[in-house]
Amino acid sequence: MIGPQTGIPRHFWVMTVAGCFLAVGALIASANAGWVVAPAGSGGATDLTLAPNLSFTDDSSSNFPIRGENLQDGAIASDRPTIIFFGTSHCWNTNREAERFVALYSKEKDAVRFLVVDLDHTSAAQRPLASRLYHGSIPTLAVLDRTGKVVYNDAGETSGRRGDTSRLEEILNKAR
């Protein structure tokens, strides 16, 4: 039997039912936003490094520029900003932005969720991100705040100097 007849105080039932409605509302809102949201805590791509033998001056590099663990993850964070890198191999602009992205990772890995999307090998978890945030040019970076609001989504390099992460850091600070 469900309800106050079971001996459980009425205020408990009211709070439980209200909590269920809030949870369902949050799931619907999340589904409507199109994002897969990860629980609080670490996650995303980890142990990010640059692939060996990348060219930063021509399109000869046949390897995707970023290596690491959990590269197939596509869930945005619920407790921290998320930064998403979209790229492919054979693009020196992508390689240079990957260099900045990996440098930023080493500084911010404990405070930001990093996602890496190889557009030639997009995982099922990453497809909603790619369809919503990638607009056909590489490299593309997107930054979301902890609520999933997009604060930056643009193609191209974020700096004219190799290794310069100052613009990326500025963009990321808008998401905090």
C-alpha positions as CSV (number, residue, x, y, z in Angstrom):
1,M,0.0,0.0,0.0
2,I,1.3,3.4,-0.9
3,G,0.4,6.6,1.0
4,P,-0.2,7.9,4.5
5,Q,-2.1,4.7,5.4
6,T,1.3,2.9,5.7
7,G,2.2,4.7,8.9
8,I,4.8,6.9,7.2
9,P,4.2,10.6,8.2
10,R,2.4,12.7,5.6
11,H,5.2,15.3,5.3
12,F,7.6,12.5,4.2
13,W,5.3,11.5,1.4
14,V,4.8,15.1,0.2
15,M,8.6,15.7,0.2
16,T,9.2,12.4,-1.6
17,V,6.7,13.1,-4.3
18,A,7.9,16.6,-4.7
19,G,11.5,15.3,-5.0
20,C,10.4,12.8,-7.7
21,F,8.8,15.6,-9.7
22,L,12.0,17.7,-9.5
23,A,14.1,14.7,-10.6
24,V,11.9,14.0,-13.5
25,G,11.9,17.7,-14.5
26,A,15.7,17.7,-14.3
27,L,15.9,14.6,-16.6
28,I,13.6,16.2,-19.1
29,A,15.5,19.5,-19.1
30,S,18.7,17.6,-19.6
31,A,17.3,15.5,-22.4
32,N,15.9,18.7,-24.1
33,A,19.3,20.3,-23.9
34,G,20.8,17.4,-25.8
35,W,23.7,16.9,-23.4
36,V,24.7,13.8,-21.5
37,V,25.6,15.2,-18.1
38,A,28.1,13.3,-15.9
39,P,27.8,13.1,-12.2
40,A,30.1,15.4,-10.1
41,G,33.7,14.4,-9.9
42,S,36.5,13.6,-12.3
43,G,36.0,12.2,-15.7
44,G,36.3,13.2,-19.3
45,A,39.5,12.7,-21.3
46,T,42.5,12.1,-19.0
47,D,46.3,11.8,-19.3
48,L,46.4,14.0,-22.4
49,T,49.6,14.3,-24.4
50,L,50.5,15.2,-27.9
51,A,51.0,12.5,-30.5
52,P,54.6,12.0,-31.6
53,N,56.0,13.5,-34.8
54,L,53.3,16.2,-35.3
55,S,54.0,18.9,-37.8
56,F,53.1,22.4,-36.8
57,T,53.9,23.9,-40.3
58,D,52.2,21.5,-42.8
59,D,49.4,19.0,-43.1
60,S,51.6,15.9,-43.2
61,S,50.8,14.5,-39.7
62,S,48.6,11.4,-40.2
63,N,48.0,10.9,-36.5
64,F,45.2,12.5,-34.5
65,P,47.2,15.1,-32.5
66,I,46.0,14.2,-28.9
67,R,46.5,11.0,-27.1
68,G,45.1,10.0,-23.7
69,E,42.6,7.9,-21.8
70,N,38.8,8.1,-22.0
71,L,39.0,9.9,-25.3
72,Q,35.5,8.5,-26.3
73,D,33.8,10.3,-23.4
74,G,31.1,12.7,-24.4
75,A,29.5,13.7,-21.1
76,I,29.7,17.3,-19.9
77,A,30.4,18.0,-16.2
78,S,27.7,19.0,-13.8
79,D,30.1,20.6,-11.3
80,R,32.7,22.3,-13.4
81,P,33.3,23.9,-16.8
82,T,33.7,21.6,-19.8
83,I,36.1,22.4,-22.7
84,I,35.7,20.4,-25.9
85,F,38.3,20.0,-28.7
86,F,37.1,19.1,-32.2
87,G,39.7,18.1,-34.7
88,T,41.1,15.6,-37.2
89,S,44.5,14.5,-38.4
90,H,46.2,16.1,-41.4
91,C,45.7,19.7,-40.2
92,W,48.6,21.8,-38.8
93,N,46.1,24.3,-37.4
94,T,44.5,21.5,-35.4
95,N,48.0,20.3,-34.2
96,R,48.9,23.8,-33.0
97,E,45.6,24.2,-31.1
98,A,46.0,20.7,-29.7
99,E,49.3,21.8,-28.3
100,R,47.6,24.7,-26.5
101,F,44.7,22.4,-25.4
102,V,47.2,19.8,-23.9
103,A,49.1,22.6,-22.2
104,L,45.9,23.9,-20.6
105,Y,45.0,20.4,-19.6
106,S,48.2,20.1,-17.5
107,K,47.2,23.4,-15.7
108,E,43.5,22.8,-15.3
109,K,42.8,19.1,-15.2
110,D,41.5,19.1,-11.6
111,A,39.1,22.0,-12.2
112,V,37.8,21.5,-15.7
113,R,36.4,18.5,-17.7
114,F,38.2,18.0,-21.0
115,L,36.6,16.3,-23.9
116,V,38.4,15.4,-27.1
117,V,36.4,14.6,-30.3
118,D,38.3,13.1,-33.3
119,L,35.8,14.0,-36.0
120,D,37.0,11.0,-38.1
121,H,36.2,8.6,-35.2
122,T,33.4,10.1,-33.2
123,S,32.0,7.9,-30.5
124,A,28.3,7.4,-29.9
125,A,28.6,9.5,-26.7
126,Q,30.2,12.4,-28.6
127,R,27.7,12.6,-31.5
128,P,25.2,14.9,-29.7
129,L,28.1,17.3,-29.0
130,A,29.4,17.2,-32.5
131,S,25.9,17.7,-34.0
132,R,25.2,20.7,-31.8
133,L,28.6,22.4,-31.4
134,Y,30.7,21.5,-34.5
135,H,30.0,23.7,-37.5
136,G,32.3,22.3,-40.2
137,S,35.7,24.0,-39.6
138,I,38.7,22.6,-37.6
139,P,39.9,23.1,-35.1
140,T,36.8,24.0,-33.1
141,L,36.7,24.6,-29.4
142,A,33.6,24.8,-27.3
143,V,33.5,25.8,-23.6
144,L,30.4,25.2,-21.4
145,D,29.8,26.4,-17.9
146,R,28.7,23.9,-15.2
147,T,25.1,24.4,-16.1
148,G,25.7,23.4,-19.7
149,K,25.5,27.0,-21.1
150,V,27.8,27.5,-24.1
151,V,30.1,30.4,-23.3
152,Y,32.4,29.9,-26.3
153,N,32.1,28.0,-29.6
154,D,34.4,29.0,-32.4
155,A,36.6,27.6,-35.0
156,G,40.3,28.5,-35.6
157,E,43.3,28.9,-33.5
158,T,43.0,30.8,-30.2
159,S,46.4,32.4,-30.6
160,G,48.9,33.4,-33.2
161,R,51.8,32.0,-31.1
162,R,52.6,28.4,-30.6
163,G,52.0,27.2,-27.0
164,D,50.2,30.4,-25.9
165,T,47.3,29.5,-23.7
166,S,46.4,33.0,-22.5
167,R,43.3,33.3,-24.7
168,L,42.2,29.8,-23.8
169,E,42.5,30.7,-20.1
170,E,40.6,33.9,-20.6
171,I,37.8,32.0,-22.3
172,L,37.7,29.3,-19.6
173,N,37.5,32.0,-16.9
174,K,34.2,33.2,-18.4
175,A,32.8,29.7,-17.7
176,R,33.7,29.6,-14.0
